[in-house]
Amino acid sequence: MKKIFLLLVISVSIISCKKDEVIPPKELPMPDVIDTTGFLEIHIENVVNGAPLSLHTSTYVSSANDTFSVDILKYYISNVQLVTASGYTYTEVESYYLVDHSQPNSLHLMIKKVPSNHFSSINFTIGVDSTRNVSGSQTGALDPLNDMFWTWNSGYIMAKMEGHSPQSPEPTKKIVYHIGGFSGKFSGIRNVSLVFPNTADVTKNHIPILNLKADLYQWFVQPNFSNFSTSYFITSIVQESKDMADNYANMFSVVSVVN
Amino acid sequence: MKKTLSILFISFIAFSCSVDPEIKPIITEDEIKEVVPEGWPTPIYNFSSNPLTADGFTLGRFLFYDPILSSDNTISCGSCHQQFAAFANVGHDISHGVNGLLGTRNTPAIQNVNWLPAFMHDGGINHIEVMPLGPITNPVEMNETMTNVVAKLSASGKYKQLFTKAYGDDMVNTQRIFKAIAQFMGTMYSYNSKYDKVKSGDESFTAQEQSGYTLFVQRCSSCHKEPLFSDYDYRNNGLVAYADSGRAHITGNPSDRYKFKTPSLRNIEKTAPYMHDGRFYTLDQCLNHYVSGIVSSSTLDPLLVGGISLSAQDKSDLIAFLKTLTDTKFLTDPRYSEIH
C-alpha cells in the first residue's frame, strides 16, 4: 500500500512537471532554483598523542617529557575547500568555524551548499584570513564575544591553548598560548591540505562524514618548541608564536571518510 | 460598554506603567549625513557596510554616554571624551577608569575619525568598529566584558526600543553595538574652524595668524599635514618615555620604540593636556619642547634632530594660528551632546 502511494506521489510530481499541465507554469519551481547541493560533515576529535583530550583532569606527556593538563583548547578553521580528483574545487562562502573543546557541538562542522560530487581532498585554514581581521565588527564564529579577538592589538587569536604544567616557572604553573598575527613574518595563519583515503560522495540526500584527528601533541614538538619551562607564555606576535603555528599546521590527520 | 472602557483604561494604565516611556526621535535623517569636506582625501571608513541612519546614530549616541558599558556602571565613553574638549579629557593627563584606576595614556580627541588608518596612540586598533572593545574591556578603563554588555543592554527596556528603531528588532549583539557607536563617532566631523573658513575664502587670517600659518607650513606641516593636521604616521618626538614603548608594543619592532601616532591639531586649543602621556598643559610648553626639550635616542624622528628653532614671537604667532583650528560649531553641536 505504502509503495503504491509513493508511486502515486512520484507520478503526480512527474506529471505536474509536464508543460501541458493545467497549473500555470509560473507556479512551478524553476529548475535553476531547485537546490541540488548537499552537505559534508566534519567530525573533529581532539587528541594528545593519540589519547582523547579531556579538559582539566587528565594529564599528558609532551615530546620533551614534560607533563601537562589542558584547560582551554580553541582554534579557528576557515575557508574550507573540497577538491575532486579532477581538480574541481568547491569553496564554501562565509566559512568560519570556531572549534572549542569545551563545546562538543563545535567539534562538528557542517559544510554547506556542497555540489554533488566525489571529493578526494580538503583544504582549510587554521585561523582567520587577513581580510576579516581588518574588516571591523563581525558576528557568529568571529564575534569578539568568543574571546578569540585581541582588543589592544586588533586581530584574531587563531588558536589558543591554556593549561598547567609542573615545569612552568609561573607560580600558578600555568602554560598559556594565544597564537595570532594575520600578516607579516610571524603570522599565525596556516593552510592545511589533507587527502582522503576514499572519496566523500556528496549528493543532495546524502551527507558524508569526514573524521579528522587534531593532535595537540604536535604543538609542543621540537625543533620549533623546546619545553614548558622555557616557553610557557606566548601571547603576542613573535618568533615563538610563528614557530608554534608551524607546529600546529601539522596537527590534523584524516581518520576516515564515511559515506 | 462602560465596563469594556474601564477595562481598556485599566489595561492601558497597566501597560503604560510596564514599559519605558517612548523615546522621541531626536534628529531627522537630514541632520545625519556622511561628509567629505571639499579638498579632503577619501575617508578610510565610510558607511557602505553600516548604513547611516538617524536611529543608528541615536543608538550610538545613547551608548556613548551610557555608563552601562562599564563593569560598575560608573564610566561611559563620554566620561573621558568630552564634547567641549573635542572629545578629549580636560585636565586629565592620563585616563581615569573604574575603581579610581589610572590608565597610562592621555585620552585622545575624537574628530574626523573616518580618516584614521588606525586607533589609539600606538595604532593597535585597526578599525573604527572594533575600537570601543579596547576601552570597554581594559581593566583600568571600563573593565567590562562584551558578554555582560550584551546581557545588560538586552535587559533594558530603553535599549529594546533603541535597537528596534535602529535595526528593526530588539536583538542586541556586539556587531549592532559597535556599528551604532561607529555611526555616532564616525559622524563627528570638525571642518568649520576659522582656518577652514579662510581656506574657503569666507574669512581671512589676522596678520599674526597669517605669520603663524606661514611658520606652521615651514616647520610643522610635514607631520601635522593639512587638512587633517596629521600624517597619521608614528614618530618619536623626543619625549623621554621609556616606560611606554609606543608603536613597538604593537609591532614588536625595536625601530618603533617610543613612537606614537601624530595627533591632529584640530581644536588643539581645547584638548589640553598634550602628548600621549598628557605631560604638557599648555601650548607654550609643547612648543618649548620642540625648541629645547627634544631628547635624543636611536628612534628619534630625523626631522626633530636638533629641535625646531622658534623665537618668542614665532611661538606666539604659531599659537595664534593654532587657535584658528578651534571649531566652535563642532564643540557645541547639539547632535553630539550628552544624552541619557
Chai-1 contact restraints between the chains, C-beta under 6 A:
chainA,res_idxA,chainB,res_idxB,connection_type,confidence,min_distance_angstrom,max_distance_angstrom,comment,restraint_id
A,V134,B,N126,contact,1.0,0.0,6.0,A-B,restraint_1
A,G136,B,H127,contact,1.0,0.0,6.0,A-B,restraint_2
A,G136,B,E129,contact,1.0,0.0,6.0,A-B,restraint_3
A,S137,B,E129,contact,1.0,0.0,6.0,A-B,restraint_4
A,S137,B,V130,contact,1.0,0.0,6.0,A-B,restraint_5
A,S137,B,Q175,contact,1.0,0.0,6.0,A-B,restraint_6
A,S137,B,F178,contact,1.0,0.0,6.0,A-B,restraint_7
A,T139,B,Q175,contact,1.0,0.0,6.0,A-B,restraint_8
A,D143,B,T174,contact,1.0,0.0,6.0,A-B,restraint_9
A,P144,B,L133,contact,1.0,0.0,6.0,A-B,restraint_10
A,P144,B,M146,contact,1.0,0.0,6.0,A-B,restraint_11
A,P144,B,T174,contact,1.0,0.0,6.0,A-B,restraint_12
A,L145,B,M146,contact,1.0,0.0,6.0,A-B,restraint_13
A,L145,B,T147,contact,1.0,0.0,6.0,A-B,restraint_14
A,L145,B,T174,contact,1.0,0.0,6.0,A-B,restraint_15
A,T151,B,L133,contact,1.0,0.0,6.0,A-B,restraint_16
A,T151,B,G134,contact,1.0,0.0,6.0,A-B,restraint_17
A,T151,B,T137,contact,1.0,0.0,6.0,A-B,restraint_18
A,W152,B,G124,contact,1.0,0.0,6.0,A-B,restraint_19
A,W152,B,G134,contact,1.0,0.0,6.0,A-B,restraint_20
A,N153,B,G124,contact,1.0,0.0,6.0,A-B,restraint_21
A,N153,B,I250,contact,1.0,0.0,6.0,A-B,restraint_22
A,S154,B,I125,contact,1.0,0.0,6.0,A-B,restraint_23
A,S154,B,N126,contact,1.0,0.0,6.0,A-B,restraint_24
A,S154,B,V130,contact,1.0,0.0,6.0,A-B,restraint_25
A,V238,B,G252,contact,1.0,0.0,6.0,A-B,restraint_26
